[in-house]
Amino acid sequence: MNTPAPFSQVLRAECQKDWQAAIQHRFVDEIFAGTLASEHLRHYLVQDYQFVDRFVALLGAAIASADQYAARVRFSQFA
């Protein structure tokens, strides 16, 4: 009897090329080694801040517009 692989393992196997491109990237290597230029880190932090700001706004809108209490609770527990 075969036990199915965990869902995360299936996803990783199907996206192996993209996964490797993400983790074997110059930015990742340099941040790990502590050699990332301050300019590049600053750009990343600004970009990350902008993403988080917009995502929080989206999440707030989802909570505010949910028509049922259970849905609002579920959205609010995202973090």
KAVEN-V35238 format. One line per field, one symbol per residue. burial: b if it has 9 or more other ideal C-beta (glycine too) atoms within 8 Angstrom, else e. Layout:
burial->???
This chain:
burial->eeeeeeeeebebeeeeeebeeeeeeebbbbbeeeebeeebbeebeeeeeeeeeeeeeebeebbeebeeeebbeebeeee
